[in-house]
Amino acid sequence: MTAPRKALPVIDPQRCTGCGWCVGVCPPHVLSLQVQAGARFGPKRSVLHDAPGCTGCALCAVRCPFDAIRMVRTRVNRPSNPPAVAPPGPPG
């Protein structure tokens, strides 16, 4: 069982140069370099292609030399109304 994800990388395409350092340090290999806007050729940028597989370790953000990646917290699904627990009864 894996720990719940706490944050996901968000990549700023204006700052990303496509150097690939983030892709290289990503342990679960959920980042890739892709050509933008569906073009067949052109500059590549880093893309999070498997968000459910991301562990939220932030190695990509730490390694990025251009500060193009920031980690954004995600919500953890928790029950809105936890089950009620009956108070302990009188000793007896």
LINHU-V536348 format. One record per backbone hydrogen bond with DSSP energy under -1.0 kcal/mol. NH is the residue of the N-H (numbers start at 0). CO is the residue of the C=O. Records with the same first field share a line. If there is no record, write none. Layout:
# LINHU-V536348
NH->CO / CO
This chain:
# LINHU-V536348
7->71
9->69
11->67
14->11
15->11
23->19
24->20
31->46
33->44
35->42
38->35
44->33
46->31
48->29
49->29
53->50
61->57
62->58
63->59
69->9
71->7
73->5
